[in-house]
Amino acid sequence: MTSTQDAKVQTGEVVLEAVGLTKHFPVRRKLRQFFTREQNAVHAVDDVNLTLRRGQVVALVGESGSGKSTVARLLAQLYPRTDGDIRLHGESTRVKGGGAFRAYAARVQMIFQDPFASLNPVHTIRYHLTRSLKIHHNAGKTDEDLEIALRDLLTRVSLTPPERYLDKFPHELSGGQRQRVAIARALGAQPEALLADEPVSMLDVSIRLGVLNLLRDLKERLNLAILYITHDIASARYFADETLVMYAGRMVEGGDSETVTQSPAHPYTRLLIDSAPDPDRLAGDVNPLDEDRGNGEPPSLIRPPSGCRFHPRCPAAMARCETDLPVRLEIGDKPGHWAACWLYDEATVKEAAK
């Protein structure tokens, strides 16, 4: 992004929105289903709403299988959506055609979890970055221009001197260096939004902070909107401005990161936080997993539970939780803090107290 572009945009401007985003994956039909015309589907994502703004990071947190990566792939338009809409600067992206998709891809780039799998092992770093520059912006009309652009990309992600890395293959780099190359490749498209799908989970603990600091620096210098997907809610507090918690394909809580991580409202969010290793927790303290009413496993998403999907495991479940799907309810402690939980519905609480 150039300085001229920077002058035209403002931090906080809405870049990308998901409105009622839904994705169901059909299950292969068995013979019995063929005769009964019953068609099962995995309800991977249901009615997800989120907003990405310039210069801000939104963290999407949840355990494995909650649908976080599916949300990222939907936003990158790698999966067709079942329902809902994705809006780029307020305009619907329900447009067909390769040219429209290429224009969208240049503005919304994805960083994958495994940097080795996302890079072609038979091509050099120069090849990967050159394709990004040429496909999206036809950069480098001369060899000299291209060389300058390649060096600039590697310098941006702190791979210096760039000459050391350009002609190497992915297997010759460390995991952290490969992920920096993947970030540089995404930056080559000059995006407005980055979708980072657990970008540090495959890296050594010692270098995770360096990659997160790099993403934070890029966010501030280029005024990027970033979706940070993670199962580590502690890193969400450190890195993100806003945190959304996802369980079994649905959003269950959201708000600014400090509030969500320090004053969690939804029982599932509290379980996530209490389950994290804490050296200050005494050995005799109650194990939060003992408060899990179920077997500690998420429900089947082929036939998800009625009502709140967390109720089979929730220690505070009420009768209404088993039948009625909870809506977003404002918590009231901080502006914008909400939870999809009947514990915060005054009428339900009064009825349960009788």
Secondary structure, 3 states (H helix, E strand, C coil): CCHHHHHHCCCCCEEEEEEEEEEEEECCCCHHHHHHCCCCEEEEEEEEEEEEECCCEEEEECCCCCCHHHHHHHHCCCCCCCEEEEEECCEECCCCCHHHHHHHHHHEEEECCCCCCCCCCCCCHHHHHHHHHHHHHCCCCCHHHHHHHHHHHHHHCCCCCHHHCCCCCHHHCCHHHHHHHHHHHHHCCCCCEEEEECCCCCCCHHHHHHHHHHHHHHHHHHCCEEEEEECCHHHHHHHCCEEEEEECCEEEEEEEHHHHHHCCCCHHHHHHHHHCCCCCCCCCCCCHHHHCCCCCCCCCCCCCCCCCCCCCCCCCCCHHHHCCCCCCEECCCCCCCEECCHHHCHHHHHHHHC
